[in-house]
C-alpha cells in the first residue's frame, strides 16, 4: 500500500488543499507534500493526525484498500455501471452511504 498516494487521493477527493490538511493535522505543508510524494515515511502518530483531519477512521484507512479488491478488470468490462458506483461509494461519507442504503431499500421493497 502506498500510504502517501492514499492520503493524497483522500485529500483531493474531499477538495482539501495540502495547506488545509497541514493546518487541520497540525503538521507542516512541506511534510504533507513529502509524504504524498513518497519522499518521507509517515509515523503512525502523523498518520492518525491526517486521518482525523480527513475525517476517516484509521482502521478504515487501511480496510478501504480491501474494498478495492472487489474491483477488477472483469467487473469494469462486464458491469461498468456497478464498477463506477463502487468507485463513487468509496468517496462517500458514512452518512451519505447510510442515506443511499435507505434509498435503495425503499425502491427495492416491492421486489420481493
ABEGO torsion letter per residue (X at the ends): XBAAAAAAAAAAAAGBBAAAAAAAAGBBAAAAAAAAAGABBBBAAAAAAAAAAAGBBAAAAAAAAAAAAABBAAAAAABAAAAAAAAAAAABBAAAAAAAAAAAAAAAAAAX
